[in-house]
Amino acid sequence: MEFLKKLSVRNKDAWNTRPLLIAVLGDSVSHGCFDVFYNEQGRIDTLYDPESGYAAQLQRRLRRLYPAAAVTVMNAGVSGNQACHGLARLERDVLSRDPDLVIVAFGLNDCMEGLEALARYESSLRGIFAGVQAHGAECMLLTEQRMCSYVSCHLTDPRLREGAAKCAQKQNDGTLDRYMDAARSVAAEMRVPVADAYAVWNRLEAHGVDTTAMLSNYTSHPTPEASEIFVDVILETLMR
């Protein structure tokens, strides 16, 4: 991708090149959410640790590889967002910052709406990709990780167990698969490179890895260590 060429040039000659910016547009996984709980008011709340999320990890990795480039990764993830929300805030949160590369990651919240919302998901991704391309930035699709495939014994709150059961259903009945396939198809249609983390998670599951245990809340958010998979596939895609 052209972004890596720019990064290499800046690393060799920061004096004559401008700083580079990556924007990550996504949901709670991008935002840096690692757990959910019910607060004293009985409402679901979120625990954030953005420095352990993949966006911050990506910045640290790139800065180690290209130290003089001092690249910045801006986190524009919002917990609970679907692709349509990302499209709605694309200009305000991303394009207004004039990024060089936009990494787009949606699908977990979308798939919870069922297959009835699949067309809206596809349309929203097309709108995001088109908006980024029209702005002159490069774009990359980052597929999500697997959700839980069973309700873990570590979840003791009945409300969290109910939520995990719903996620497991969408994982096991192929709904999330359909969404990730749709995302890949839209990306191919619009010539957007794909960093396919979902494929990596599926291969791990197929080879006997308990991927549910790789989720920090045993439901839908990867641990900081598992988040490194996102960084690996992003870098692999950049270097193609």
URJOFEN-V403006 format. One record per backbone hydrogen bond with DSSP energy under -1.0 kcal/mol. CO is the residue of the C=O (numbers start at 0). NH is the residue of the N-H. If there is no record, write none. Layout:
<<CO:NH> <CO:NH>>
//
This chain:
<<0:4> <1:5> <2:6> <3:7> <4:8> <5:9> <6:10> <7:11> <8:12> <19:71> <20:99> <20:100> <21:73> <22:102> <23:75> <24:104> <25:77> <26:30> <27:31> <27:32> <31:48> <34:46> <36:44> <38:41> <42:38> <44:36> <46:33> <46:34> <48:51> <52:56> <53:57> <54:58> <55:59> <56:60> <57:61> <58:62> <59:63> <60:64> <61:65> <65:68> <71:21> <73:23> <77:80> <81:85> <82:86> <83:87> <84:88> <86:89> <88:92> <89:93> <89:94> <90:95> <93:96> <94:97> <99:137> <100:22> <101:139> <102:24> <103:141> <106:110> <109:112> <110:113> <113:116> <114:117> <116:120> <117:121> <118:122> <119:123> <120:124> <121:125> <122:126> <123:127> <124:128> <125:129> <126:130> <127:131> <128:132> <129:133> <130:134> <131:136> <137:101> <139:103> <140:194> <151:154> <156:160> <157:161> <158:162> <159:163> <160:164> <161:165> <162:166> <163:167> <164:168> <165:169> <166:170> <167:171> <168:172> <169:175> <173:177> <174:178> <175:179> <176:180> <177:181> <178:182> <179:183> <180:184> <181:185> <182:186> <183:187> <184:188> <185:189> <186:191> <187:190> <192:140> <194:142> <194:196> <195:199> <196:200> <197:201> <198:202> <199:203> <200:204> <201:205> <202:206> <203:208> <204:207> <208:210> <210:213> <211:214> <213:222> <214:217> <218:147> <220:215> <222:226> <224:227> <225:228> <226:230> <227:231> <228:232> <229:233> <230:234> <231:235> <232:236> <233:237> <234:238> <236:239>>
//
